[in-house]
Structures are given as C-alpha cells and as structure tokens.
Amino acid sequence: MFGYRIQQWGEDPAWEEIGETPPGTGELVIEVEACGVGRTVLNCINGNLNDGRVSLPRVPGHELVGRVTELGDEAPSELLGRRVVAYFYLICGRCPAWTQGREPQCEELQGWVGVHRDGGYAPRVVLPARNAIPIPDSLEPVQATVVPDALATPVHVANRARIDDTDRVVVIGAGGGVGIHMIQVAAGRGAAAAGFDVGTEKLAVIGRHGAVPVDSSDFGDVDADQLFSTGLPTVIVDLIGSVDSTQWSLQAMGMGGRLVVLTTFPNRPQTFETRRLVFRDASILGSRYASRSEVIEAARLVAAGEVTPIVGAVCGPDDVLDIHRQLEAGTLIGRGALDWSRA
C-alpha cells in the first residue's frame, strides 16, 4: 500500500510504498476511511512528542476512523466489521488508571498513535484492540474524524473544569479544531461562551456555534469586564498558550475561576503571581486528552445532533499537505480531514 511516512522530524511526510504487517496478539487491522488533520498532527511531525522511544519512518495521523477487517489472537470478536475511531494514547491496559477509567493518566504509557505506532495517513493500520473504540454506523467517516480528539478533548475539559449552566466560558483559539467544538460543548452544558480568534471567517463561524465572537488580535484591547453581563469569566480554555493569552487569562478570571491549559509546545515558560490565585480562589488546570468513556460520549453527542462537526477542508491523499499549510498559516476553520475514498 501507499501512504505518508515521517522520515525526519520537522519535515513533510513522504508519500511512499509501505509494507503491510499482520496483527499480533491482542491487535487488529483497521481499513482507514478517513483521518483528521489538525495542529496535533503537525506537532507529531515536528517531533514534539518524540520521547526517545520512537523509530522512524512512521505513519502520522491519530484521528482515524475506519472498519475493523481482521483480528489477531485474543482480540475481541465483537469488533470485527465495526466502524471504530482510534484512541490516541497507547495505554497499557493493566495499571490502576486503566481499571478506574482514567486512561489519560496511564502509568505505563506506551506512547501515541501516529508517533509510536503507525496512524491514519495510510489506508490500513494495525493497532492494539484496546485502542479501537466502536462508534455508531450512522456517523459518516469524515464527520466522525472530530470524535476521537477535536471533540473528546473538549468533553474532558468540560468535565475537568466542571462546566455547567452557571459558568461564563472563554475559549481562546475558538476557530480551530478543538476550539470550535469546545464552544459547542460549553453551550450544550448551558454556559455562556465567548470565542476568541482572529479573522472574519473564524469569528463568523464562532458566532454561529454558540459563542460571542471576540477579535483577539491584541489581548490588550480585550476588556474582560465587557464580555458577559453577569460578571468576569469563570472558565478560560487557552488553546494558544502564548505569553499574551496566558497573562490575559490570569488577570481576567473571576472569583473561583479555572484556567485550563492544553498546549504542549516546548519552550514557552510563563510567570504568574500566586497572590492573585489565592485572593480569587482560582485554579490553573492542565488537561490531558480524554478518557475512553469521553470519546464514547463525544460520538454520542455527534450522533444525537447535539454537536455539529466542523471540518473546514476535506481532501484525498494528493492534497493533504495543502491542509498542513492552512494549519501553519492559521487559516483552517475547524479540523481538516483526509478522505481515503478520494484516493
């Protein structure tokens, strides 16, 4: 088969012939129907998740959707023929975090799909069976690419920050893949929401999906007191992680506020005054992906029509690098998707 592989960290993956391997014990084969294309894929390609255990070449792409076509020994028979999404983290399946449904905190994490195991930028992938999560057949593959990360991550954030109908939520970077689904999850829980981003198209989409659009070209021009009629933000979800976005957030949080940070870009140190956190009874929370149950909940939200998948660009394999360029330029609205039916 042919697909894309990372040959060197920081370089575009190369289109080339890839040998196929049979599934081992506890593994299965997924015929990939579509794969999400987002900022995390670029982080993987740039080597930001390389922890020294990685061997190249590697097929990127963790937000894959497809059908299980073959089972290895000890793989659950009920998965054969099912449409599934991939769980991003290569969890061990035996530690207390696994047994308690806290999979993102796996104590023996084996790495990430698309970094330590091949992902969905090829039409066939072999993964551990525990990394395949069944989804309803009613979910169309391209739309379903938002489920395993772009939507599951906001579900986890909402749980982690305890978002409910009393909250006033700011999402920084709300026009991107995680952000545009984060504002929908917040709105679905009854919270008031404001979405920060730049560019008229992104701001228009934010306004159509449950949030007040705010131009954040200059954080110095954004007055937190004017965002909500009922008070300062109680939850701020920072998907940018810049010095400006973080410092604005630390100043803007209201009483009992929660700042949720998700970015994993290296070499972005921050400073803050603990006194302000104490006086406002505020918290800074790191949010690490999502649990398997939260991925299942994300699929349910899409199937029930409670969240609209936002896929701003869809292409066949010939044009996937064009979506990478849109991501780098910051012009892609929502997620991109590689549709293998267009190969």
C-alpha positions in Angstrom: 0.0 0.0 0.0 1.0 3.7 -0.3 0.8 6.3 2.3 2.6 9.1 4.1 5.5 8.5 6.4 7.7 10.8 8.6 11.3 10.3 7.5 12.8 13.2 9.5 11.3 15.2 12.4 10.3 18.6 11.2 10.0 17.7 7.6 6.9 17.0 5.5 6.0 13.3 5.5 6.8 11.5 2.2 4.4 9.6 0.0 5.8 6.1 -0.5 5.1 2.4 -0.6 4.6 0.9 2.9 4.8 -2.8 3.7 1.9 -4.4 5.4 2.1 -6.5 8.6 -0.4 -8.9 10.1 -2.0 -8.2 13.5 -0.2 -9.7 16.5 -1.8 -11.0 19.7 -4.4 -8.6 21.0 -4.2 -6.5 17.9 -6.5 -5.8 14.9 -6.5 -4.3 11.4 -8.4 -1.2 10.6 -9.1 -0.2 7.0 -9.0 3.6 7.3 -11.9 5.5 5.8 -10.8 9.0 6.9 -8.3 10.7 9.2 -8.4 14.1 10.9 -5.8 16.7 10.2 -5.1 19.1 12.9 -2.4 21.0 14.8 -1.5 17.9 16.9 -0.6 16.1 13.7 1.9 18.9 12.9 3.2 18.7 16.5 3.8 15.0 16.0 5.5 15.5 12.6 7.7 18.2 14.1 8.9 15.8 16.8 7.3 17.5 19.8 6.0 14.1 21.1 9.3 12.2 20.4 10.4 10.8 23.7 13.4 8.8 22.6 11.5 5.6 22.1 10.4 6.4 18.6 11.8 4.8 15.5 11.4 6.3 12.0 9.9 6.1 9.5 6.4 6.5 11.0 2.9 7.0 9.5 1.3 10.0 11.2 -2.4 10.6 11.9 -4.2 9.7 15.2 -7.8 10.9 14.5 -8.6 7.9 12.3 -11.9 6.4 11.5 -12.4 3.0 9.8 -13.6 -0.6 9.8 -12.1 -3.5 11.6 -11.3 -6.1 8.9 -9.0 -8.6 10.7 -8.4 -9.7 14.2 -5.3 -11.1 15.8 -5.4 -13.7 18.6 -7.2 -12.6 21.7 -8.7 -9.5 20.0 -12.4 -9.2 20.9 -14.5 -10.9 18.1 -17.3 -8.3 18.5 -15.1 -5.7 17.0 -14.9 -7.4 13.6 -16.7 -5.3 11.0 -17.4 -2.4 13.3 -16.7 1.2 12.5 -14.2 2.5 15.1 -12.2 5.5 16.0 -8.6 5.3 17.3 -7.9 6.1 20.9 -4.8 8.4 20.7 -2.8 7.2 23.7 -1.2 3.7 23.6 -2.4 2.8 27.1 -1.1 -0.3 28.9 -4.4 -1.9 29.8 -3.3 -3.0 33.3 -2.4 -0.1 35.6 -4.9 1.4 38.1 -5.6 4.4 35.9 -6.8 1.9 33.2 -9.0 -0.1 35.5 -10.5 3.1 37.0 -11.3 4.7 33.6 -8.6 7.4 33.9 -6.8 6.3 30.8 -5.0 9.7 30.1 -3.1 9.2 33.4 -1.8 5.7 32.3 1.2 4.9 34.4 2.9 2.7 31.8 2.0 4.7 28.7 3.5 3.2 25.5 3.3 6.4 23.5 0.9 7.8 20.9 -0.8 6.6 17.7 1.0 8.4 14.8 4.2 8.6 16.8 5.0 5.3 18.4 2.6 3.3 16.2 1.5 4.0 12.6 -1.6 6.1 12.1 -4.2 7.0 9.6 -2.1 8.7 6.9 -2.1 5.2 5.3 -5.1 3.2 4.2 -4.5 0.3 6.6 -3.3 0.3 10.2 -2.6 -2.3 12.9 -3.4 -1.2 16.4 -3.9 -2.8 19.8 -7.6 -3.7 20.2 -8.0 -1.5 23.3 -7.2 1.5 21.0 -10.3 0.8 18.8 -13.5 2.4 20.1 -16.7 1.5 18.3 -18.9 4.3 17.1 -22.4 4.3 15.6 -22.6 3.3 11.9 -24.7 6.3 11.4 -21.7 8.6 11.7 -20.2 9.4 8.3 -16.4 8.8 8.4 -15.2 12.3 7.5 -17.5 13.9 10.1 -16.5 11.3 12.7 -12.9 12.3 12.5 -13.6 15.0 15.0 -14.8 12.5 17.6 -11.5 11.0 19.0 -9.7 14.2 19.7 -11.3 17.5 18.5 -14.5 16.8 20.4 -13.4 14.2 23.0 -10.8 16.7 24.3 -13.5 19.4 25.0 -15.7 16.8 26.7 -12.7 16.1 29.0 -12.1 19.8 29.6 -15.7 20.4 30.4 -15.6 17.6 33.0 -12.2 18.7 34.4 -13.4 22.3 34.8 -16.9 21.3 36.0 -18.6 23.5 33.4 -22.3 24.0 34.0 -25.1 26.5 33.4 -23.7 28.9 36.0 -20.4 29.4 34.1 -19.1 32.1 31.8 -16.6 30.4 29.4 -13.9 32.0 27.3 -12.2 29.8 24.6 -9.0 31.2 23.2 -8.4 29.9 19.8 -12.1 29.1 19.3 -11.9 28.9 15.5 -9.6 25.9 15.4 -10.5 22.2 15.6 -10.7 21.8 19.4 -11.9 25.4 20.0 -14.9 25.3 17.7 -16.1 22.1 19.4 -15.2 23.4 22.8 -17.7 26.3 22.5 -20.4 23.9 21.4 -19.8 21.6 24.4 -19.8 24.6 26.8 -23.0 25.9 25.2 -24.5 22.4 25.4 -24.0 22.5 29.2 -25.9 25.8 29.5 -22.8 28.0 29.9 -22.5 31.4 28.3 -19.5 31.4 26.0 -17.2 33.8 24.2 -14.8 32.6 21.5 -11.5 34.4 20.8 -9.8 34.3 17.5 -8.7 36.4 14.5 -10.1 36.8 11.0 -13.6 37.5 9.9 -14.3 34.0 8.7 -13.4 32.3 12.0 -15.3 34.9 14.0 -18.4 34.4 11.9 -18.2 30.6 12.5 -17.7 31.1 16.2 -20.8 33.3 16.3 -22.9 30.6 14.5 -22.0 27.9 17.0 -23.0 29.2 20.4 -20.4 31.9 21.4 -19.9 35.6 21.3 -17.1 36.2 18.8 -14.2 38.3 20.1 -11.3 39.6 18.0 -8.1 38.7 20.0 -5.6 40.2 17.6 -4.4 42.3 20.6 -5.2 41.0 24.1 -4.6 44.5 25.4 -7.8 45.6 23.7 -10.0 42.9 25.2 -11.8 44.0 28.3 -12.8 41.1 30.4 -15.4 43.2 32.2 -17.3 43.7 29.0 -17.5 40.1 27.8 -20.5 38.9 29.9 -23.3 41.0 31.5 -23.2 38.8 34.7 -19.6 39.0 35.6 -16.0 38.0 34.8 -15.2 34.7 33.1 -15.3 31.7 35.4 -13.6 29.3 33.0 -11.0 30.2 30.4 -9.8 27.5 28.0 -6.4 28.5 26.5 -5.7 26.6 23.3 -2.9 29.1 22.2 -0.6 29.1 25.2 1.2 32.3 24.3 2.6 34.7 26.9 -0.1 37.2 26.0 -3.0 34.7 26.1 -1.9 33.3 29.5 -1.2 36.6 31.1 -4.6 38.0 30.0 -6.3 34.9 31.3 -4.7 35.1 34.7 -5.9 38.7 35.0 -9.3 38.1 33.6 -10.6 35.2 35.8 -13.4 35.9 38.2 -13.9 34.6 41.7 -13.4 30.8 41.7 -12.2 30.9 38.1 -10.5 28.0 36.4 -7.8 28.5 33.7 -7.5 25.3 31.6 -4.3 24.9 29.6 -3.8 22.3 26.9 -0.9 23.3 24.7 2.2 21.2 24.7 4.5 23.5 22.7 8.0 23.4 24.2 10.0 26.4 25.5 7.0 28.6 26.4 7.7 29.5 30.1 5.1 31.5 31.9 5.2 33.6 35.1 2.3 34.4 37.4 1.6 35.8 40.9 0.2 33.2 43.3 -1.3 36.0 45.4 -3.9 36.7 42.7 -4.9 33.0 42.5 -5.3 32.9 46.3 -7.4 36.1 46.5 -9.7 34.9 43.7 -9.8 31.2 44.9 -8.8 30.4 41.3 -7.1 27.4 39.7 -4.8 26.6 36.8 -5.6 23.1 35.4 -3.7 21.1 32.9 -6.0 19.0 30.7 -4.5 15.8 29.2 -6.5 14.4 26.3 -9.7 12.4 27.2 -10.7 9.0 28.6 -12.2 6.2 26.5 -15.6 7.0 28.0 -15.3 10.6 27.0 -14.5 9.5 23.4 -17.7 7.4 23.5 -19.6 10.5 24.8 -18.2 12.6 22.0 -19.5 10.1 19.5 -22.9 10.2 21.2 -23.0 14.0 21.0 -22.5 13.9 17.2 -24.9 11.0 16.6 -27.6 12.8 18.6 -27.1 16.1 16.8 -26.0 17.9 19.9 -22.7 18.9 18.4 -22.1 19.8 14.8 -18.7 18.5 13.4 -16.8 21.4 11.9 -14.5 20.1 9.1 -13.2 23.1 7.2 -11.2 21.2 4.5 -11.5 17.7 3.1 -9.1 16.2 0.6 -7.7 13.0 -0.9 -4.1 12.0 -0.2 -2.8 14.1 -3.1 -3.7 17.3 -1.3 -3.2 16.6 2.4 0.0 18.7 2.6 -2.1 21.7 1.4 -4.2 21.3 4.6 -0.9 21.3 6.6 -0.1 24.7 5.0 -3.5 26.0 6.0 -2.9 24.9 9.6 0.5 26.6 9.6 -1.0 29.8 8.3 -3.8 29.7 10.8 -6.5 29.9 8.1 -8.2 26.5 8.6 -11.6 26.6 10.2 -12.2 23.6 12.5 -10.5 20.4 11.5 -9.2 19.1 8.2 -9.8 15.6 7.0 -8.0 13.1 4.8 -10.7 11.1 3.0 -9.4 7.8 1.7 -12.4 7.3 -0.6 -10.8 10.1 -2.7 -7.6 8.1 -3.3 
